[in-house]
Amino acid sequence: MALRTLDSLGSLAGKRVIVRVDFNVPLKDGVITDDGRVRAAIPTLRALVEQGARVIAVSHLGRPDGAPDATYSLAPVASRLSELLGQEVAFATDTVGDSARDVVAALADGQVAVLENLRFNAGETAKDDSARRAFAEQLAAHGDALVSDGFGVVHRKQASVYDLAELLPSAAGLLIEKEVDVLDRLTERPERPYAVVLGGSKVSDKLGVIEHLLPRVDKILVGGGMLFTFLAAQGHKVGKSLLEVDQLDTVRGYMETARERGVELILPVDAVMASGFAADADHVVASADALEDTDFGADGMGLDIGPKTAEQFAEAIRGAKTVFWNGPMGVFEMEAFAAGTKTVAQALTEVDGLSVVGGGDSAAAVRQLGFADDDFGHISTGGGASLEFLEGKKLPGLEILGWEA
């Protein structure tokens, strides 16, 4: 079955439409530091406003443990949404209480409201089916239809993602439709050459995606903290760099599988070694076979790919027609260790084909480093959801909308 899209719901003029968005944005002192996920929801919200729907946006933010916590209020998001939509957005101070009922009842055609954080209610994430269903039924009372557009949560069987879609006529929004199309292209119909760039801290976080993509790609580039487990698997000493000893045999197996399949596995030839994990730590570039041959000796810690590696990666990326990147190349939050990530990001902007930034830390990195969203073919809004899709896993929030992996 194909994904049900907005068209399947027919005319929504005058209807109360609950939109499950992903407004899980980073906040600092009540100020949004990256509004990418809010902006990603705008096309769907606008489409509904233009139809004359009465739009009720619901989302989680953070992990408030099933009880109200002002730290995780969606009030700043409602304010930012007002600016982006160019119209006043109402805000309810609860989700299924008096405030929510009053705000929803007051909506006119084409107006938008945001309800308070879904996770202030324990039923949203309850493992017990009946508790989750009961909360979904309370939510369903607000609406005539559900548009699911929070791609970052489609891998979770939660009340607003799964149960609510069973209770109301439901369809995917424009964002989920785009995410699924892009990720389906990456797994089933990529234009070649196809390169996958993997970073981040742990190999164990990427095992599934490596295994699923190995038969499908032409090149895999490995950076980030996980690179040191690969180098150690080759017999190199890595000092105090991040190392998953329990994954060494698994990594060796992947390296052998890559050789057998003719997949080019590109590993770093150098790395930036530092005296410690600090923004002002002393640091030097060392070749991959001499990471402990610096002034830091065995106490050195790798915090970024080196310049030779960054250029090799950039060349491989620019030569590809399809590129998927998930995970920064180093500790990009610290300027001294951001060069590798920035070089990779720049190369992705120069791809003559489809370039996809796989959400999570990668999306945060490109924005922090000064790149615009439209510099890339697509920036996914779901780090974990993107990886699980690429692993070939079944995602409850998509299956309930008719999608079959």
N, C-alpha and C positions, 0 to 999 in steps of 0.2 A: 504493500500500500504506500501511496505517496503522502507526504506531509500535507495536512489540511492547512490551507492558507486563508488570509482574510476574506477572499472572494467567496469562500464556502459558507460564510456567515450571512450572506445577503446584505440587504440594506440595514444599517445600524442607526439610522437617523432616529433620534428621540429615545434610543435604547441606553440602558445603563450598562456600560462595558467595563468590566474589571480587567486591568492590564497588569499582568505579573511582570514587572520590570526588574532589572538588577541595578539598584542604586547603592550597592555596597562600595561606597567610595571612601578613600582615605580622608580622615579629618584630623586637623591639628588645632586645638583650642577652639573647636566649633567651626573652623573654616575648612572648606573642601580644598585639598591640595592637588587633586587630579579629577577633573569632571568628565573624563572620557566616557565613563559608563552612562552618565546622564545625557551627554550629547548623542550617544549611540541610540538612545530610546526616542529621540525627537522625530525621526521619520514616521514611525508607527503612531505616535501620539498625534502628530499633525494630521496624518491620514484620517484618523478617527474624528478629530475636531472638525475637519473639513466636511466629513459626512454628517455632522450634526449629532454625533454620539455624546453621551454624558460620561465622561472618562474618569475612572477611579483607579489611580495608580497605586499598586501595593508592592512592597519590597522589604527585604531584610537589610540590616546594616550591622556588621560585626557579629559578636557572639555574646549577647546579653543574658544568656542562660534562662530564658523563659519568663523574665520579669522586667518591668519597666526600669530603664537606666538612662538618665538624661544624657550620658556620654554618647549614647548610640541613637539619639533622636534623629529622625529624618527631616526635622524643621529646616536645617540649612539647605537640604536638597530641594525642598519645596520652593524655597526662596530662589535658588539658582534656576530651577525649572521655569519659574515665572519669567525670569530674564530671557532664557533661551526661547521660550514660546512666544514671548511678547504679549502675554496676557496674565491676569492675576490667577494664581493657582491657590485654591483653598487648601487648608491643612487641618486634618482631624487629629486630635491629641490621643486618640486610641484607635483600635483596629476594628473591633466589633461592639464597642460600647455606645453610649449616648452621643458622644461627639461625632463618631463615624456615621451613625444613623442620621444625625441632624445635617451634617455636611453633605452626605449623599442626597438626602431629600431636597436640599436647597439647590442642587445643580440644575442649570438650564442646558438646553441643547448647545453643544460646542464648548461647554465649560469643563475644566479639569480640576480634580482634587487629588491630594496625596494623603493616604492614611498612615498613621504612625507605624513604626517598625513591627513587622510580622512576628519577629522573634521575641517580642515582649510577651507573647502568648506561648506557653509551653506546648500547645497542640501543634504548632507549626512544624516542629522537628521531632515530634513524639515517635518513638519506635512502635508503640502500640497502635495498631490500625484503627481501633475504635476511637481513641483519643484524637488522632489526627483527623479522622473523618468528621468527628463532632465539630472541630474547629473549622474545617472546610465548609460544613453546612452553615455555620454562622457567617462565614465570608460570602457564601453563595447568596444569602439573603440580600446582599447589597446590589446584585447585578442580574442582568438578563443574558449575558454572554461573557466568556473569558477569552482574552487574547494573551497568549503566553509569549513573552518576549524577553525573558531573563535567561539568556543562554548560559550564563555563569552558574546556574543552579539546575540545569536539566539532567545532570547526573545524580541528583538527589531525589529520593522518593519522599517529598514533603507535601504538606497539606495544600499550599497554594500552587504547587507545581504539578502534582499528580492527582490528588483527590478532587480538587476543585474542577479540574478538567473533565472528570467523570460526571460531575453534578450539573454542569452548565454546558450549553453548546460552546465548543472551544475550537480554536485554531491558532496557528503560529503567527506571530507578528513579522514585520519586515526584517527585523534584525536576525531572528532565529532562522528565517528563510534564507537570508544571505549567508549566515554562518554555516548552515548545513550544506548549502551549495558549494561553498569554498572548500570545506573540509572533505566533502565527498569527492571533489576534484583531486584533492591531495592523495586520497586513498585509492580511488578507483580509475581516475582518468587524467593523470598528470601529463603535462607536456614535458618532453625530455630534451636535455638532461635534467634530472630531478635531484636536488641536493637538500639534505636535512641538516640543520645546524642545531646541536644540542649543547646546552650549558646548564647553569644552575649548580647547586652544591652537591647533590647526591646521585650516584648512578642508580641506586635503588628506586628513586622517583621516576626513572625513565626506562626501567627494564621492559615494561609492556610495550611501550611505543617503539623501542629499538627492535624488539622481536617481531612486531607486526609490520614494521616498515622495511626491514632488511630485504625481503623479497621484492619490494616495490620501488626502491630508490637506486640511483646510480652512485651517489656519494653521501657519506655521513661524516660530518665534521664535529669533533668533540672538544669542547672548551669548558670553562667554569671550573668549580671545585671538583667536579667528577673526572676531569682530565687526569688527576693524579692517581686515581685508581687504575686507569688505563695504562699510564706510564709505569706504575708499579707492576702491573701484569706483564709488562715487557721486560721487567727486571731492573728498572731504574729506581734509585733511591730518591725519596721525595721529601725528606726532612720532616717537619711538623705540619706539612700540608694536609688538607682533608683527605683521608684515606679510609675506604670501606674494605677492610681486609676480608670480610666474609663474602665480598662480591668478586674477588680476584679470579676464581675459577669460572664464574659466569661470564665475566668480561673476556677471558681468554677464549671461551666458547664462541662468543659473538665475533671476536676477531677472526677465528677460524671459519665461521659461517660466512663472514664477509668475503674472505679469500675464495672460498668455494663458489660463491655466487658471482664473483667478479665485481662486487661492490667496493668502491674505493673508500677505505676508512682513513680519513686524514686526521692524524693526531698532532698535537703541538710539537714543534722543534725547539721552542724556548718558552720561558715563563718569567714573570716578574716575581722575584723572591724578596720577602720582607723580613725585618727583624721581629715583627709581631703584628697582631691584628689591630692596627690603629692608623688613622688618616695621616699622621705625621711620622709613621715608621720609616726607618731607613730602608731603602730597597735598591736592588740591582737586577739586571737581566742576566739570566743564566740559561745555558743550553739544556735541553731535556735530559741529556746524559750526564750532566754535571750540576744538578740542582743543589747538591750539598757542597760543591766546590766554590763556595763564596765565603765572605767574611763571617757569615752567620753559621756556616757549617751545617750540622744536623739540626740546628734550632731554627733554620730558615723556614718560612711559610709562604707558599705560593698564593698570590692574590690576584693574578691576571695572566692571560696569555701574553707572550712576548711579541715584540714588533715584527719579527720574521714570520711567526705564526699568523699574526693578524693579517699580514699582506698575502700569505698563502691562502688563508681563508677567503679574503676579499676577492682574490683572483678566481677561486673556485665558484664563489657565489655569483660573480658577474658573468661567468661563463654558462650559468644554468638558465633554463627556461622556467623552472618551477623551484621555488625555495620556501621551505618552512623552517622557521627559527623559534625555538623555545628555550629560554634560559640564558641569562647574561654570561659573558665570557670571564668576568671577574667581579670584584667588589665595586661595582660602578658607583655606589653611593659615595665612595671616597675618590676624589679627583685623581689622586695618584695612581689609582687602579681601575680607571674607567676607559683607558685608551683602546683596549681590545674590543670592548662592547661597542664603543663609538665607531671603530673601523668597520666592524661587521654590520652595524646599522646603516652606515653610509653605503656600503656595498649593496645592501638590499634595495636601497633607493635607486640603484643603477641597473637593476635586473630588467632585461628585455623580455618580460613575461610576467608570471604571477609570483609576487613576493608576499608572504604571510608571516606576520608577527604573532606568535602564539599566546598572547594574553599574559596575565600575571605579572611577574617581575620584568619580563621582556617588554611589555607595553609600558610599564612604569619607567623603564630605563630609557626607551627612545624619547619619551616626552621630557624626562628630566634632562636628557642630553641635548634638547633643543630641536628635535625633529617634529614635523607636523604629521598628523594622522594620514593625510592624503599624499605623503611622500611614499607610502607603501601601498601595495595592492589591497591589503586587508590587515587590520589589527583586530584580532579576536578579543572578545570581551570575557572569555572564559578560559582561564589557564587550565584548571583541573578538568573541566568539561571537554576542552579541546584535546587534551592528551588522551582521555578515556575514549573519545570518538576515534582518534587515530589508532588506539589500541584495538579497535574493533569491538569494544564493549557495548552492551545494550544500555541505553540511557533512558530511564523511566519517563523523564519529562518530554522526550521526543516520541517514545513509543505510544504514549497516551494520545499523541497528536497524529497518529497514523504512520509514523516513520518506521521503516524496517531496515536495519543495518545490513 
